Amino acid sequence: MEEIVGEISPFEYSVEKMLAAGGSTGTTTATKTTIQLNFVVRVAPAVSAHVVEVTLNPQEHQDYAWISRNDLERYNITEQMKGVITDAFSWAEKNISAFQITAIE
């Protein structure tokens, strides 16, 4: 990442996790609520002006994809996440001229 250039609306979500109950053979459920902050970032090309190398943190991410609006329905993601991505496309359409790639000689 080179710099944060915009922010997309955050959202909250909850995840339930089964835990072993202390001292017994049963289990209990714990719910964790998280707020997801969403940013638009500019990345620095690692190889050339048209190639961006992506490195994922395996503790946090499973995969990535560069997609267009038309690709969005192919992915099995929550409606909240679809909203974030749609908002990011809208942000890009309004602001992309400020971030046009120029050839690196």
C-alpha positions, -999 to 999 in steps of 0.1 A, spaced: 0 0 0 13 34 -9 -14 56 8 -50 57 19 -70 79 -5 -106 74 6 -129 57 30 -159 35 24 -187 32 50 -178 7 78 -202 -20 90 -205 -43 120 -208 -81 119 -210 -109 145 -194 -143 145 -203 -171 168 -176 -195 180 -181 -228 199 -159 -230 230 -152 -258 254 -170 -251 287 -146 -248 316 -143 -280 336 -171 -299 318 -175 -319 286 -201 -295 272 -196 -265 249 -207 -229 251 -211 -203 224 -193 -170 224 -203 -142 200 -177 -117 188 -189 -84 172 -164 -67 149 -165 -34 130 -150 -36 96 -133 -4 84 -130 -1 46 -105 21 28 -96 29 -7 -58 27 -11 -33 35 -38 -8 8 -43 27 11 -57 35 -12 -86 60 -37 -76 72 -47 -110 60 -21 -135 33 5 -140 8 -22 -149 18 -51 -125 9 -50 -88 22 -77 -66 -2 -87 -39 10 -103 -6 -17 -117 17 -15 -122 54 -26 -159 58 -39 -151 93 -64 -127 78 -70 -134 42 -76 -165 20 -75 -150 -15 -79 -119 -36 -93 -110 -70 -93 -79 -93 -129 -76 -105 -152 -54 -124 -188 -45 -114 -200 -72 -138 -180 -99 -119 -195 -91 -85 -225 -115 -87 -201 -145 -93 -188 -143 -57 -204 -158 -27 -202 -129 -3 -226 -111 21 -249 -84 10 -230 -60 33 -197 -68 15 -213 -64 -19 -224 -30 -7 -189 -21 3 -175 -32 -31 -203 -13 -49 -195 18 -29 -158 14 -38 -167 12 -75 -188 44 -72 -159 61 -53 -135 51 -81 -158 64 -108 -160 98 -92 -123 101 -83 -103 79 -107 -90 108 -128 -68 119 -99 -50 86 -98 -44 78 -135 -13 56 -140 15 72 -160 42 52 -177 74 47 -157 104 50 -179 
